[in-house]
Structure formats: C-alpha cells, structure tokens
Amino acid sequence: MKKIKAVWELLRLEHGVMIAIAIFIGSLIALKGEGFPAFDKFILTFFTALFLEASTFALNDYYDLEIDKKNKRTDRPLVRGDLSPKSALYLFFILFPLGIIFSFFVNIACFTIALITAVLAIIYDAKMKKIKLLGNFYIAYVMAIPFIFGGAAVLGNHGISFEIDPAIYIIALIAFFAGSGREIMKDVMDFKGDIKKGVKSFPKYIGTRRSNILAGLFFIVAIVLSFFPFIMRQYQIYYLNYSYLFLVFITDIMLLSTTFHLIFKKKPNLKVYRSFTLFAIFIGLLAFLIPILILILFGG
C-alpha cells in the first residue's frame, strides 16, 4: 500500500484526472451541447492526458530532488525515500511514449498539440525549471491547453486546423491566469531552496511580498474573465446561465479570499492556499461542465 501511495504522489494522478475533465469539457463545448464525444475519442484523450501528465511529473521530481530536499518537501516520495530516482525515470520512459501514441490515434491536430506540449514539458523539467520567470507561464499553459485539445479532438479530423468555440478560449484564459497565480505562490513557498540552487524566480527579483501581490493580481484577472460567459451572448450555453453563475461565484469567492490574504497578510499560509485554490479551480471546471451536461441531458 505504501508503494502504491508513493507512486500516486509521484505521478500526481489527481492532476491527470482534472486535465482529463478539462479535455472532456473542451469536447462538449466544441460539440455545442449536441451530444457526447465518441467513446473511443474519450478513452484516447483520457489516457493521453493521464500518461503525459504522470510521466512529466515523474521527470519533474527526478530533476527537482535536491531542491526539494533543501525545501523539506516531505510530500514528495523521492525526498522521503519511498521511491528511488531510478523508479521515477523508469515510469517516465514507460508512460511518456504511451501518451504520445494515444494522442496519435485521436487525430493529427491532437497529436501535434500533444507532441509540442510534451517537448516543452521535457525542456521545462530539464532546463526551464531554473528560469521560473518563464516556467510559471509554461505550467499555466499546461492548465489551459487541455480545453483546446478537447475541442480539437472532436473537430480537428482533417489536419491541424480547426475552429474553436469562443467559450473554449475564455475557459483556457481563465485557467492560464489562475494557474499563473498558483505557480507564483509556489515560487514564494520554495524561495529559500530556489535561491541556493540559483533559480531565477519572481521572488528573487521583486521579493516575496510583491510576488504574493502579483499572484493575487493574476487571480483577479481570472475572476473578471469568469463573468464574461454569463454577460456576453457570444458564449451561448453560458449566457445568462444561472447554474454557471452559481458555481463560478463559489470559485471566485475562494480566489478572492486567497487574493485578500496574499495582498494584505505579510506571511499568508501558502501551503494551505495552494490546496485551497486547486479546489477552487476544480469547482470552476464544474461551472463549465454542469450547464452543458444539463443541456445535453435535459435540453436546457
């Protein structure tokens, strides 16, 4: 049981599930509420997301082992010694190719997106990690691209070009800004260990206090964007949709609460707010998912 728990923690499989949900939402939005994606497409996109996410997290922890030790990241199984660094590498070399193979069988557009994202993931783990000024936005991109991937899965069957519903763009933008805020919070958490390893991060250049404020500003942008689908007719399914508004309001309250603590508290409990904002983002996913499920199942 201990080994299974350690493998789960190494691969962060809960993130893979959230990414798969994001892909599913992108597919449903692209289909405009006219049904569900084909079962084979759903399975292929699910395992593409799960395997690529899991493999890159394994590689991430392999490269980050020394920094994580300095930062006393006992939540990481490699730091605790529950798994060996070689185990992380083996898992990467098994799961990474599988993710690429699964994406190939979706369509060319999804294969292209998966391949570009996967290459960026390796560059991030191996090199970009020490330049967090860039790396933060790569992670935010990883949170945003699954919605585009989901749209491509059901529409991009004839090459790499496809049309994207405006609602997919807005949810991707919200995910990007919320993800950027969470990553800057993590930079502040890891600041002491990062300094010793020469990592270039926002706290190094503007200080921890201003970095927390910057993270809060990214959350505010995400909050503002979240109201666009409700008030603008071009977002169709979500326009004046009160089930969407109710759920996204819960997300916004959680992000706003985090923002107030980041801006006005000198030493906010960042570990708590990292988990808190992840849960907020999950509710935000439901805000986009539930209205379209209601439309499909009940016709409005």
N, C-alpha and C positions, 0 to 999 in steps of 0.2 A: 504493500500500500504506500509506503514511504517513497519508493522509487516512482510509482505512478504519479503521486502528488508532485514530486520534483520535476518530472517530465512535463506535466501540465503547466507548472510555474515557469519552466524554461521556455516553453513554446507559446505561453500566454494565449491558450486556446480560446479563452473568452473573447479576446480581441478578434480572433478569426471568425467567431460566431457573429459578432457585431458587424464586421466587414461583410459577411455573407448576407446579413439582414439589409445592409445598405445597398448591396448589389440587387437584391430582390426588390427593394423599394424603387431603385432606378428602373428596373424592368417593368414594374407595374405602372409607373408614371409614363414611361415611353409608350405603353400599350393603351394609355388614356382610359383606364378603367374598363376596357373591353374584354377582360379575362386575365388568366394567369399565364406566365411563360410556360412553354413546353417542359415537361418533366425532365427530359434529358438535358435541356439547357440549364435548368435549375440545378441539377446534380453536378454538371460540369463546372458551372460558375461557383458553386459552393465549395467544391474541392480545390478549384484554382485558388480561391481566396484563402482557404484554410491552410493549404500546403505552403503557399508563398509567404503568408504571414508567419506561420510557425517556423519555417526554415530561416527567415531573416532575423527573427527574434533569437533563435539559437546562435546564429553567427554574431549577432549584436552582443550577446552575453559572453561569447568567447573572446571577442576583441576588448570588451569592457571589464574583464575580470580584475585587472589590477586597480583600475579606477574605482570599481565597485567595492573592492576590499578597503580602499582608503576612505570611501564614503560610508563604510559599515553597512552595506546593503544586504542585510541578512535575509531579505525577502528573495534574494537570488540564490537558486540552488547550487550554482558553481561556487559562490562565496562560502556557503555553508559546507561544501564538500559532499553534498548529497549526490552530485553527478560530477564526472570528470570533464575537463575541457575537451578531451577527445570525443566523448559522447555527444557533446554539442556539435562538433564538426561532423560526425557521422550522420546525425539527424539532419543537418543542413544538406549534405551531399545526397541524401535519400529523398528528402521532401522537396527540395528546390526544383530538380528536374521534373518531378511529378506534377508540380504546379504549372510549369510551362507547357508540359504535354497536354494536360487537361484544357488549358486555355486554347491550344491549337484546334481542338475539336469543337470549340464553341463557334468561332468564325475568325476570319483574318483580322478584323478590327480589334477583337478582344485579345487575340494573340499578340498583336502589335502593342497594345496598351500594357499587357502583362509583361512582355519582354522588356519594354522601356522601363517600366516601374521596377522590375526585378534587377535590371542592370544598375539603376540608380540606388537600389537597396544595398547592393554589394559595395558600390562606391561609398555610400553613406557609412556602412559598417566599418569599412577598411580605412577610409581617408576623411570623409566629410565630418565624422564624429568629432574631430578635433577643431572643426570650424563650425561651432553650433550656431553662429550667426546665419549660416546657410542651412545647416542641418535641421534647425527648427522648422523651417518652411518646407523642407522635404517631408518631414513627418506629417505636417499639416496637409500637404499634397496627398499623402497616402490615405489620410482620412477623407479626402474629397473625391479622389478618383474612382472609388467603388461605385458611386452613383452613375458616373459617366460610363463605366464598364458595364453596369447593368442595362443602361439604355442601349449600348452598342450590342449587347448580347441578343436582343430581340429585333434590332433594326439594321444592324451592320452586316448583312449577309452577302453583300456583293462587292466587297473590297473594304478599304479603310475609311471611306467617307460615309457619314450617316447624319441624320438630323436629330437634334436633341431638343426635347421639350423645355421651355423656359423654367419650369419648376425644378428640373434636374439641375440646371445651372445654379439656381438660388440655394438649394439644399447643399450643393457642393461648396458654394461660397461660405455658407454658414458653418459647415464642417471645417473648412480651411481656417477661418478666423478663430473659432473655438479651439481647434487643435493647436494653433499658434500660441494662444494664451496658455494652454496646458503645458506646452513644451517650455515656454519661458519660465513658468512656475517651477518646472523640474530643474531648469538651469540653476535657479536660486537654491533649490534643495541640494544640488550636487556641487555647489560653488567651491567649497573647500578642497574636495578631491580633484575637481577640474583644474584648479589653479596649480596644484602640484604636478599635474600631467601636461601643463601648457595648453589647455583647451581654451579656444577663443569663443567666449560666450558674451551675451548681453551684460550679465553682472560684472564681468571683468572690465567692460568699457564704460558702463553707466552706473554701476553699483547695484546692490541687491534691492534697495528701496525703490529706485526708479524702474528697475526691471519688473518688480511686482506691479507697479502702476501701469507699465506698458502692457503686461499681461491682462490687467483689468480693462484697458482700453480695447484690446482685441475682443474680449468678451462683450463689451458694449456694442461694438460693430456687429457681432453675431446676433445680439439681441435686436438691434434695429432692423437688420435684414430679415429676421424671422417674422416681422409683421407684414412684409411686402406681399407674400402669397395671399394673406387674408384681405388686404385692401385693394389689390390690383386684379382686374378682370382677366388679364392675360394668363394668370396662374390657374384658371379654370376650376379644377377639382377643389382647390383650397380657398377660392374666392368666397368670402363671407361664410366660410365653413366653421361652425362653432365647435365641432369636435376637435378640429385642428387647433383653433384658438385656445381652447381649454388646456390641451396638453402642452402646447408650445409656451403658454403662460406659466405653467409649472416649471418648465425648463428655464425660462427667462428669469423667474424669481430666484431659482437656485444659482444661476450665473451672476445675477445682480448682487445677491448676498455675498457670493465669493468676491466679486469686484469691490464691494464696500470694505471687506476685510483686507483685501490686498492693498487698497489705496490708503485706508485710514489707520490700519494697525501696523505698528513698527515690525512686529515679529508674528505674522499670521502662521497658523499651523498648516504648513503647505502640504504635508503628507495627508492630512485629513481632506484638504480641499482638492487634491489631485483625484482622490477616490470620489469625492462629492461631485466634481464636475464630470467625471466619467459617467456617473449615474444620471446626471442631468442630460448629457448627450444621448444616453440610451432612451430617455423619455422623449427627447426631441425626435429620435428616429420613429418612435411610436406615433408622434404627432403627424408625421408624413405617411406612415403606414396605415393607420386605422381608418382615416377618411376614405382612402382608395379601396380598402377592403370592404367598407360599408357600401360603397358604390357598386363594386363587383357583385357582392352577395345579395344586396337588397335593392339595388337600383337607385340609390340616393339616400 
